[in-house]
Amino acid sequence: MLDHRFSDRQRRPWRQALRRPFAIVASVTALSAGLLSASAQESAAASPPSQELPPVEAELVVDGLVSPVLLTAPRGDDRRFVVEQTGQVRILAADGQLLETPFLDLSDEIVDLADGFEERGLLGLAFHPDYARNGRLYVHYSAPLRAGAPGGWDHTARISEFRVSGEDPDAVDASSERVLLEVDHPNPKTNAGALAFGPHDGLLYAAVGEGGGAHGIGEIVYGALEVPERGNVWDELAQDLRTPYGKILRLDVDHGWPGYAVPERNPFVGDAGGLDEIWAWGFRNPYRMAFDRNGDLYVAAVSESLFEAVYRLDGPGNYGWPIREGTRCYDRQQPLDPPETCERAGEGGWPIRDPVIEYFNRNVLESDIDAEPSGTAVVGGYVYRGAALPGIVGRFVFADYSLDPQEPSGVVYVSGPDGDVAATWPIRELVRVDGRAQGMGRDDDGELYLLTREAFAPSGETGRVFRLAPAQEGTDGASSDASGQEQEAAASASLSFTERQVATGSDLYDAHCQSCHANDLRSAGPFPPLTGDAFFASWEGREVSELLAYVEESMPLGAAGSLEGDEYAAIVAYWLNRHGYDAGASPLPGDPASVAPAPVEDRR
């Protein structure tokens, strides 16, 4: 639930405060003299969902990249934008061609990347929800340590706005950078870096790591299992509500120029005990995050010791680090032996919220726990809402860096609730690839991608982008090198409705159906020809694609005011998608009551 204690939007000058070192951080700088040695990132095992899953393969889309970490697309755009850790954003055109000239090149603005273990670089990209009109996009990258930062620290994380060129839609205007926020980091590790816009509130969510100070200052001195007790003070920054470390911030980038405004419903607005910008806290390294269509935010949090975790956020709250790692209690001085008991709430009495997914990483092999690992580090995922893989629609699909950190062996899992609301979700392997998974991506149609590199360091040309696709006969769910262009054409031909159509329908729904907002379209609003129980009963056993075709081709145009047939069909696609219908494969129920109404949406 959202906390509505404050009704007036209040803005404090935190933009400048964030660009200065926090007092609490400066006071503990002297306690750490070094950093972590590059230990492999961690991950572990869990039981699979019970239902049968369709065979899936990783279909090669493009290779020859360096270190791709993210793929995304603006609403209504058939291009795909690939983020390279080395500082470039590349365009993958609709025909499968990788454009030679980068869309954005920040390679001269980021820190010099190490020729080995490296977590810094260009880490996040998000397009404004109204990008088609305003051309605004946002990036999160590791810049050299700015003037005035604490001495000996490593770098400054920067979140900036850019605008697309007015002359070339395939290029960013490099002179348009507007720095929104800067946070100094003591260590190269635990940077997080994800950015995402809320689908219902239009606000920018930004993930900030806890800084890695426990591993040393300015360099990695202590491994994940070697941190001395004096390093605990750095871990505790994730629980300190006066700092941005280990937090997810929520910003209103449409107001407060030249900075940003603070949304009035952020939990600590007007509360001197916490930063106005904070939305959620208690994270170590919230490396990747992504929204589902209902507004739930899924955060993939890379662990320190034993348990990789994915959290589902439906509101502000405390997610535990370093009191807990995943669902288990945590003690830095016995990282492989979780204590039996610990606090269940943090500062201010906020209860600690558990992850929905948790699995062992390879550190479990060093412990006395009898369990097998499921990988090395969780690198993000999405709730699948595409059409190419109907057997996993509505399930969370995520990737792990590598089953064995010494060998490129990235793996994709699928997960979802199994009926036990008190338990974490079981996971099941979907596909493996010969590469180290750096992240996942999602295009405007809701199809998913896996981004990998074979090299240990972000260098060379071993970076590849794969699309998750139905396995071809004889592939046994492995990666394939089928022609991306030909495969894309085949996939497009099979779609009955797309994420783009759903997005269009969402906008039309908001504009033309305010009276029935958050209600079932059968029972209210300007859509009587389609929404009656008798209509649905007459479509029992028919497929969604048939319904959409009927609506678009045969609907009385006067039924929805001035809407055209394709617009009306888009609203129906949005409604069906919102209620979990499987694109083109789910029979419509004869009993309309069997479909639950949509939840009320958060609009700030």
C-alpha positions, 0 to 999 in steps of 0.5 A: 500500500502507498503511504498518503501522509503527505498531500502537497508536492514538496521539493527540497534541494536534494539534487545538489545534496546528492552531488555532494558526499553525504556526511554519514559516508564521509565520516566512515571513510577512514574505516576502510583502506582498501577494496575487494579482490575480484571474486566470482559473482554468486547464484544457486538452485531451486525446484521447478514449476510443475507445469510442462514448459515448451522447448525454447532456444536462444536464436542469434540476432547479432554478434560482434559486440563488446559487452551488451548489458541491456536491450530496450525500445521506446513505445511504438518503435520497431527499432531495438536499442542495445546498450554496450557497457563500454559506453555506446548505444547501438541501434538494431533496425527492424530488418535485423541490421546493426547500424554502424554509427552509435545512437549515443556514444559516451565512451569518452565520458565514462571511467576507464574500464578494467581489463578484467573484472568490471562492473562500471560503465554505461549501465542503464537506459530508459526512454521517456513514455512520450519519447515519440513526441519529446525525444527524451531518454535517460542514461545511468553511467559511471563517470570519473570521480568529480571534483569535491568528491571524497579523496581516494574514492573510485567514481561518480555515478551520473544520471542524465537526460539526453534528447534525440537529434532534431535532424536524425532520429537515429542519433542523440544530440550529444550537446543536450545532456542535462545532469539530473543526479550524481552519487559518488561511489567509494568502490568499483563494485555494486553500482546497480544502474538500472532505470525504468519508467512506471507504466502508470505513474510516468515517473523515473525509477533509478537503482543505486547500489550500496557503493561497495565500500566494505570491499575497500576504498578506490580498489577491490581489496577484500573478497565477498567472504573476506570483509573484516568487521570494520566493513560492516558500516558500509553495508549499513548504508543500504538501511540508512535513509539519509543516503541514496546507497542501496536504494531505488529512487523515484523522480519526476523528470517532467517537473522541477527543471533544470533538475527534477521534482519529487513525487508527493507520494514518495514515502519520506517527503516532508520527513527529515529522517529520509531522503525525499527521493527514496522509494525502496531501500535495503538493497545491495546491488539492484542491478536490473529492474523492470515493470510488468504491465500491472505496475509491479516492479521486479528487481534482480538483486545480485547477492554478496554471499549465498542467495541470488534474489528477485523482488517484486515491488508493489509499493515502497518498502524495506528489502532487508540488506544487510539484515537479511540476504534474500529470505535468510538472516545475514552476518558479514562475519559468518557469510556462509552460515546464516544466523537463525534469527534476526530483526524483521524490521528496519529503521522506522519500523518498516517490515522487511519484505522477502523476495519472490525468487531466491536461489543458491549461488556457487558460494554454497559449495564453500559452505556446509549447506547441502545444496547445488548452485544454479549459477553465479549472479542474477542479471535481470528479467521480465514478466513475459507478455509477448506472443512467440512463446505462449507457454510462458506468458505471464511468467517471470523469465530471468537470466544468470551470469554463468553456471560456472564462472570459469566457463561461459555458461549463461542460463535462462530460467522461468518462474512464477507462483505455484499456489503457495503464497508464503513461499518463494517461487520455484524456478526451472531452466529454460535455455543455456548458451555458450556465453556469460549473460550480462543482462536481458532485454525486451522489445516493444512487442514484449519479446525477450532477449539475452545479452552475452559475452564470452570474454571475462572482461568488457573487451574484444568482440565476443558480445552477442544478442539472442532472442528467445524463440520456440525451439526448432526441431532438433535444437533441444533448446540450445542456442541457434544461429538462424537468420534473425531477419527471416526468424523475425518475419516468421514470428511477426506473422504469428502474432494476434496482438502485440505489446505495441497494440496493447500500449496503444489500447492503454492510452485510448482506454485512459482517454475514452473510458475514465468512467470505467477505469479499473473496472471490468469493461464488460460492466461499464463504459462506452462499449455496450456492443462488446461488453455484455455477458451475452456477447462473451457467452456467444464467443465461448471456445473461440480464440482471442485472435478471432475476437480481435479480427471481428472487432476491427472489421465488423464493429459498429463504428458508432459504438465507441464514439469517434474511435476507429475500428483499429483503435477499438480493437487496440482497447480490446487487446489491452483489456484482454492482455491486462486480464492475462489472456494468452495472445491468440491461444487462450479460448474465451471463457463462457462465464465472464465472471471467471475473469478477475477485474483489474486492480486499481492503478497507481497514478501518483 
